[in-house]
Amino acid sequence: MRHPMLLLLLAPLGLAGCGQVSMQDDPISTSGSSPTPPPTAAPVPVAAVTTPPPPPVPAGAMTTVTRPRSTTITTARPATTTTTRPLSRAEATSRLCTALEEADERIQRGNFLGGGLRLSGGIAANGKAADPPVVAAARAMLRAGVNGDPEAYVDARLLASAACAQAGYPIQLRGPVQCVTTPCP
């Protein structure tokens, strides 16, 4: 039965290597005397690892708190459209006749570009809804002014005045037209 005894002898040695059991330096005798009990190892104090507390903040000191950024998702809003009611024929004719009068006044003062732009803008804004005879006369005035033809402009001007008066919106055209392009004589 040598094997069980060998295990008993080697077991404390294996544990001694792990630090669990310590052995005596004397070998165990097999002469029948009882072996002396091995001395027990002194307990080793184990220190717990702790993190130090944060340093205290002075009473008047400011502290900075970092917060995680929030993710904002923006969605495109549909463009707001303002809907305007369509102009009535009477309202569009009134506005176009006013534009004819203002354009002619600017041309009479020598501001040919300003007069042409006012006439063109009046036609563009009101031409679709206004009385067709007024629109035709306004276009004839613009065409004569662009071509620099004073006789055609005078004829178109008189035609526009008559068309506006017939529609119920008479206009005041001042003085005779001397020229419709620069330089004027």
C-alpha positions as CSV (number, residue, x, y, z in Angstrom):
1,M,0.0,0.0,0.0
2,R,2.6,2.3,-0.9
3,H,0.5,4.4,-3.2
4,P,-2.0,5.8,-0.7
5,M,0.9,6.7,1.6
6,L,2.7,8.4,-1.2
7,L,-0.4,10.5,-1.9
8,L,-0.6,11.5,1.7
9,L,2.9,12.6,1.6
10,L,2.7,14.4,-1.7
11,A,-0.6,16.1,-1.0
12,P,0.8,18.5,1.6
13,L,3.7,19.2,-0.7
14,G,1.4,20.2,-3.5
15,L,-0.6,22.4,-1.2
16,A,2.5,23.9,0.2
17,G,3.5,25.0,-3.2
18,C,0.2,26.8,-3.6
19,G,0.6,28.6,-0.2
20,Q,-2.2,26.7,1.4
21,V,-0.2,24.4,3.7
22,S,3.3,24.7,5.0
23,M,5.5,21.7,5.7
24,Q,8.2,21.0,8.2
25,D,11.7,20.6,7.0
26,D,11.9,17.2,8.7
27,P,10.7,14.2,6.7
28,I,8.0,12.2,8.2
29,S,9.3,9.1,9.8
30,T,7.7,5.8,9.1
31,S,8.9,4.2,12.4
32,G,5.5,4.2,13.9
33,S,5.8,7.3,15.9
34,S,3.2,9.8,15.2
35,P,4.3,12.7,13.1
36,T,4.4,16.0,14.7
37,P,1.6,18.3,13.3
38,P,2.9,20.8,10.9
39,P,2.8,24.4,12.2
40,T,0.1,26.5,10.8
41,A,1.0,29.4,8.7
42,A,0.3,32.8,10.0
43,P,-2.7,34.5,8.3
44,V,-1.7,37.0,5.7
45,P,-3.7,40.2,5.8
46,V,-5.4,41.0,2.5
47,A,-5.9,44.7,1.7
48,A,-9.0,45.6,-0.2
49,V,-8.4,47.8,-3.2
50,T,-10.6,50.9,-3.2
51,T,-10.7,53.9,-5.4
52,P,-10.0,57.1,-3.6
53,P,-12.9,59.5,-3.2
54,P,-12.9,62.6,-5.4
55,P,-11.2,65.6,-3.8
56,P,-13.7,68.0,-2.1
57,V,-14.8,71.0,-4.1
58,P,-14.3,74.3,-2.4
59,A,-17.5,76.3,-1.5
60,G,-17.1,79.0,-4.2
61,A,-15.6,76.8,-7.0
62,M,-17.5,76.2,-10.2
63,T,-18.0,72.6,-11.3
64,T,-18.3,71.6,-14.9
65,V,-20.8,68.9,-15.8
66,T,-20.5,67.3,-19.2
67,R,-23.7,66.0,-20.6
68,P,-24.0,63.7,-23.5
69,R,-25.0,65.4,-26.7
70,S,-28.5,64.7,-27.9
71,T,-29.1,63.8,-31.5
72,T,-31.6,66.1,-33.2
73,I,-33.2,65.0,-36.4
74,T,-34.6,67.8,-38.4
75,T,-37.1,67.2,-41.2
76,A,-37.6,69.6,-44.0
77,R,-40.9,71.4,-43.8
78,P,-42.9,71.9,-46.9
79,A,-42.6,75.3,-48.4
80,T,-45.4,77.5,-47.4
81,T,-47.3,78.8,-50.4
82,T,-49.5,81.8,-50.3
83,T,-52.4,81.3,-52.5
84,T,-53.9,84.5,-53.9
85,R,-57.3,84.7,-55.4
86,P,-57.3,85.2,-59.1
87,L,-58.0,88.7,-60.3
88,S,-61.4,89.5,-61.7
89,R,-61.5,90.9,-65.2
90,A,-62.5,94.3,-63.9
91,E,-59.7,94.4,-61.3
92,A,-57.1,93.3,-63.8
93,T,-58.3,95.8,-66.4
94,S,-58.2,98.6,-63.8
95,R,-54.6,97.7,-62.8
96,L,-53.4,97.5,-66.4
97,C,-55.0,100.9,-67.2
98,T,-53.2,102.4,-64.2
99,A,-49.9,100.8,-65.3
100,L,-50.5,102.3,-68.8
101,E,-51.0,105.8,-67.3
102,E,-47.9,105.5,-65.1
103,A,-45.7,104.2,-67.9
104,D,-46.8,107.0,-70.3
105,E,-46.1,109.6,-67.6
106,R,-42.6,108.2,-67.1
107,I,-42.0,108.2,-70.9
108,Q,-43.2,111.8,-71.1
109,R,-40.6,112.9,-68.5
110,G,-37.9,111.2,-70.5
111,N,-37.5,108.0,-68.3
112,F,-37.9,105.6,-71.2
113,L,-36.5,102.6,-69.4
114,G,-38.7,103.1,-66.3
115,G,-41.8,103.6,-68.5
116,G,-41.0,100.5,-70.5
117,L,-40.4,98.4,-67.4
118,R,-43.7,99.7,-65.8
119,L,-45.6,98.9,-69.0
120,S,-44.0,95.5,-69.3
121,G,-44.7,94.6,-65.6
122,G,-48.3,95.7,-65.9
123,I,-48.8,93.5,-69.0
124,A,-47.1,90.5,-67.3
125,A,-49.1,90.8,-64.1
126,N,-52.6,91.6,-65.5
127,G,-52.5,90.5,-69.2
128,K,-54.2,87.2,-68.8
129,A,-57.2,88.4,-66.9
130,A,-57.7,92.0,-68.3
131,D,-60.0,93.0,-71.2
132,P,-58.4,91.8,-74.5
133,P,-58.6,95.3,-76.2
134,V,-56.7,96.9,-73.3
135,V,-54.1,94.2,-73.4
136,A,-53.7,94.5,-77.2
137,A,-53.3,98.3,-76.9
138,A,-50.7,98.0,-74.1
139,R,-48.7,95.5,-76.1
140,A,-48.8,97.8,-79.1
141,M,-47.5,100.7,-76.9
142,L,-44.6,98.5,-75.6
143,R,-43.7,97.3,-79.1
144,A,-43.7,100.8,-80.5
145,G,-41.5,102.0,-77.6
146,V,-39.0,99.1,-78.1
147,N,-38.8,99.8,-81.8
148,G,-38.4,103.6,-81.2
149,D,-41.3,104.5,-83.5
150,P,-43.0,107.7,-82.1
151,E,-45.9,107.6,-84.6
152,A,-46.8,104.0,-83.8
153,Y,-46.5,104.8,-80.1
154,V,-48.9,107.8,-80.4
155,D,-51.4,105.6,-82.2
156,A,-51.1,102.8,-79.6
157,R,-51.4,105.3,-76.8
158,L,-54.6,106.7,-78.2
159,L,-55.9,103.2,-78.7
160,A,-55.1,102.3,-75.1
161,S,-56.8,105.4,-73.8
162,A,-60.0,104.6,-75.8
163,A,-59.9,100.9,-74.7
164,C,-59.5,101.8,-71.0
165,A,-62.4,104.4,-71.3
166,Q,-64.6,101.8,-73.0
167,A,-63.8,99.3,-70.1
168,G,-64.9,101.9,-67.6
169,Y,-61.4,103.0,-66.5
170,P,-60.5,106.2,-68.3
171,I,-56.9,107.3,-68.0
172,Q,-55.3,110.8,-68.3
173,L,-52.5,110.9,-70.9
174,R,-50.6,114.2,-70.8
175,G,-49.1,116.2,-73.6
176,P,-48.0,115.2,-77.1
177,V,-45.3,112.6,-77.5
178,Q,-42.1,114.0,-78.9
179,C,-40.0,110.9,-79.0
180,V,-39.8,107.5,-77.5
181,T,-36.1,106.8,-77.6
182,T,-33.0,108.7,-76.4
183,P,-31.7,111.2,-77.3
184,C,-34.8,113.3,-77.7
185,P,-34.5,116.4,-79.9
